[in-house]
Amino acid sequence: MLVCPNHLTWIDSLLVQWALLPPWLGWRSGRLLVWNLPEKNNFTRSLFLRVVCYLGKCLPIARGGDRREQKMVLSKVILLMKRGEIVLVFPEGKRGRRGHIDIEEITYGVGALIREVPGCRVLCVYLRGDRQEQMSVLPRRGERFLVDMELIEPGTRLRGLRGHRDLSRQVAQTLCEMERRHFGELSS
């Protein structure tokens, strides 16, 4: 399974993990913790952050970096998914600069992962603080989070990059619809 959330803060992967599973249960059974792919440059600056990454089942990836290194990390992710592990990937590949999902920023990587794992299901997660208007480093103190989830099984007959793009867009469109519902429900 692939978990694909929106991305507004540095700690969204932790917040999603917490929404999926109580922390005490995740630490008791490490298999239940989701793997994730943080930006390598953000999380390998200090020994403390490297240890946290290791314990938190992270596979750091350098976005825009060496293609061979990226392919190696993605092949590990595919192997983990084929073994039944749960992997979290932000479809936009970075925090949403506008505070909303930008379908044009969705990477093809999500589609490539889906294509490589037959029968891949995607849990789309829309997570947003009740006072969050735009991206931030951390949520505000005392922020309460609203969470919406939708399980999809994307598919396409297209091949190559077109297929990857089609699968990625299906995930993005689901997240966009969840965002519209979120703001529609808030305004009513």
N, C-alpha and C positions, 0 to 999 in steps of 0.2 A: 504494500500500500504506500502511496505517496500522499503526504499532507502538504497542501498548498494554501498558505494563508496570505492575507494582505500584510503589508510591512510598513509600520510607522515609527517604531522605536528600536533601540539597540537590543532590547531584551524581549522582543516579540516571540522568539523561539521558546524562551522560558515560560512566557505567559501562555502560549499555545499548549506547551507540555502540561502546565498546571491545569488548564481548562480540560484537557483530555484525561488526566489522571492525577489523583492526589499525590503530592510530592513524596510522602512517606511510603506509598505503595510502589512508586517508581524506583526509589532507592533500594527497596527491599528486593525487587526483582528487576535487575538491570535490563532484561530483555524487553520490558514494557516501555522503557525510555526510547524516544524517537532519536534517530540519527539526524544531524543537520550539517549544513555546509556554510559556515560563516566565512566572511571575507578574511583571507589569510593575514592581510596587513593589519587588520583591526585586532586580531586575537593572538598574535605571536610576538608582540612587542616585549612582553615581560614573562618571566618564569611563572609567576602566579597565573596569568591568563592562559598560558600554555597548559598548565596543570588543570585548570578549570575546563578548558576545551577537551582535554583527554578524558576527564571524569564525566563530562557531559555528552559523550559520544559525538564529538564533532570531527568532521573531516574538512579542515580548512582548505579553501580553494582561492587561488589568486585570480580574480576577475580581470580580464584583459591581459593576463600574464602569459607565460609560456604554454603553448597549445599542447605540447606533449604532457606536461605536468597536469593540466586540466583534464586531458583524456584519461590519465592514470587515475585521478580522483573519481571521475565519472564512471570508470569501469569498476571501481570498488563499490560505488553506490549501486550500480546495476547488480553486481554479485550479491550485495546485502539484500536488495529487494527480491531477487530470485530465491533467496534463502528464507523469505518470509519476514524480514525485518521491515520496520516502518521508518521511512525517511521523510524529513521535512525540507522542502525547498521553496524559497520565495520566488514565485513566477516572474516578478519584475527584476529580481536579482539585486535589488537595492531598496532602500526606504523610498516610499512614494513622496517625491519632492513637493507635490501639490496638496498632499493630504488626502488624495483620492486615488483610486486605481486608474492607471493610465494604460489602456489596452495597447497603445502603440509601444510601450516600454516592455512588454512581455517578451521574455527571451525564448528562443527555440529549444533551449536545454531541457525544459520541462517536457516538451513534446518528444524529444529524443529519448528521455528516460521512459516515458510511457510506452513508446514504440518498442523499446528493447525488452520490456517485461510483459510477456503475454498475459492478458486478463488483468492488467494493472487497474486497480481502482484508485480513485483520487478523492481524498477527503478535503473539500474546499472549506476553509475556515475564515470567517470574517470576524475580526476581533478589533474592538475600538473602545477607548476610554470614553466615559460619558461626557467629559469636557474637552476631549481632544479634537482640535480643529485642523491641525497640520502635523507634519512629522516632527519628532523631537528625539533627543538622546534618550531621555527617560520619561516615563509617565509622571504626571503631577502627583505629589504626595496625597494619599487618600483617594486616588482615582478608582472608580468602579468601572468594571469592564462588561461590555455587552458582547456576547458570543453567539454566532450563528454558524451552523455546519450543514454541509450538503455533500452526500456521497454520490459521485458520478463514475461512470465507466466510459471514458472517451474512446472514440473509434474513428478511423478514417480509411478510405481506400487510396488516398494520395500517397505517393512515394517520396523519398528523399526529404529535402528541406521543406517542400510544400506540405508533406505529411506532418513533419515536426511542427510547422507553423499552425496547421489546422488543429492539431491536438492541443497545442499551447493556447490557442484562441478559445477553444471550448472551455478550458479551465478559466481563462481570463473573463470570458462572458458570464460564467457562473458566478465568479467573484463580483463582477460589476452588478449583476442582478441582485446579489445579496446586499451590496452597498446601497442600491436603490431602495430595496425593502427597508434597510436600516434607517435611512433618512426619511423615507415615507412614513414609517411607523413613528419616528420621533416628531414629525411635524403634525401628526394627527392627534 
